[in-house]
Amino acid sequence: MLNVRSHTQPAPASRYHTSLAVDDSEIREAQRLRYQVFAEEMGARLSSAQPGHDVDLYDPHCDHLLVRDLASGEVVGTYRILPPDAARRVGIYYSEQEFDLTRLGFLRPRMAELGRSCVHPAHRSGAVITRLWMGLADYMVRYGHQYIVGCASIGMADGGHAAASVFRQLSEHHLAPVEWRTTPRYRLPVESLDDGRTAALPPLIKGYIRLGAMVCGEPAWDPDFNTADLLMLLPMAQLNRSYVRRLLA
């Protein structure tokens, strides 16, 4: 079990409390929220042996960021972080199930992975996702990872048209250089799905872009979650520090 580090961002007037999980019981709270969102709400096919929880082989190796509602005490937002040393122990990043990361191989000793982001449906006003980004920004600055990688999902309820539009919009100004491009294992046929319309960026992707992240290439289709996933890469040298300062102020 990873010795999870814990800290909080002071926000006396906030309804929410942000921290890293300090024990297995807090990790289980995050896993229950993930199950509620991914399995019950989104209909994802989860291969978890623990009923009512989203559990996989990466969880014991990750730091788990939690946003807790102070009124109810419930965990209402979560994100997990796989540090580079833990990724070496596991042997593979989660995103490698969806993308060929060969071109990012030389970044591995300095690259942390983000994943399993979700917010309780009753707390999606924007405040919780902001608290998650505050926690992530603080974590990245504190622990000095030089590269952050993670999948950002777009729902496929419309058959993938919005995902194709989002990719087109992002590729105009936020596409990674060719040496950092990745290849999806199950490619979404964006050329046939893009209808030319403008699509709203999902909050998670918008947060990545505001921090200074890039899109590593075309989206992959995740059949278990029925989402189109974009691989996002944030070199910390390109971090939008003015945005981070606003988050942590």
C-alpha positions, 0 to 999 in steps of 0.5 A: 500500500502506498504511503499516501500523503495528506494535505488540504487547501484552506478555504474557510468559507467553502462548503467543501474540504479537499484532501488526499486519502489517508487510509483504506476506508477513505479509498473505499469511499472514493471507490463507492462514488466511482461505482455510483457514477460510472456503473449506476449512472453511466452504465459502465461495465466494471470488473470489480470483485467488490460489490458496489465499488469500482476497484482495480489493480491500480488503486493500491498504488495511487494517491486518491484526491477527495472532495468532501461535503462538509455538511453531509460528510460524504465524498462528492468528488474524487481523482486518483494519481499514479506517481512515476515510481508506482507506475514502475511497480505496476509496470503499465499505465492505465491509459496504455489499455487505450493508447500506444504510449511508445513515443512517451517512453522517455518521459516515464521516469518523470510522468504521473498519471491522472484518472478516475475523475468523477463528481456526485450528480448532486454536486455538479455546479462547478465548485467540486471540479474546481476544488479537484483542480485546486488539489491537483495543482497543489499536488503537482507543484508540491511533488515536482512531477515533470509531466502529467498524463491522463485520459479525459472522457467525452460521452458517446450518447450522441454516437460520437459526434460531440467527441469528434467536434471536440477533437477538431476544436482542440487540434486547431490550437492544442495538439501535441507536437509529433514526438508526443503523439499517441495512437488509439488502440480502438480509434474513433472515426472522427472524419465521419462523425464530425458534423462541423458543429461547435461542441462545448468542452467538458469541464475536465478537458477545459480544466486540462487546457486551462492548465496548459495541457495538450491533446496527444492525438485522436480519441480512443473508444472505450467500449466498457465506459462507452466514451471517447477518450482523449489522452492529455499531456501536461509538461510542467514547464508549460504549466499556466502558473497564473491559472494555478495561482488563481486556483490556490489563492 
